[in-house]
């Protein structure tokens, strides 16, 4: 169940980061992303909650992916063989 949550959360966080406009100065309250009759949810509130709930798991997953990538590259590089032997 945790892996399924991570699989859906990680791409969503990447999407949010990629779509962010770094040239625009945001206010402390952030842009409203959801309006309801009981109150609005700002982008900053949403990101803070997302980080609090899943931030550590996503960070661990990112570190593991980097480590695996490096290990696979090291494992593949000595296995180059020449044809014709």
ABEGO torsion letter per residue (X at the ends): XAAAAAAAAAAAAAAAAAABBAABBBBAAEBBABBBAAEBBBAAAAAAAAAAAAAAAAAAAAAAAAAAAAAAAAAAAAABBBBGX
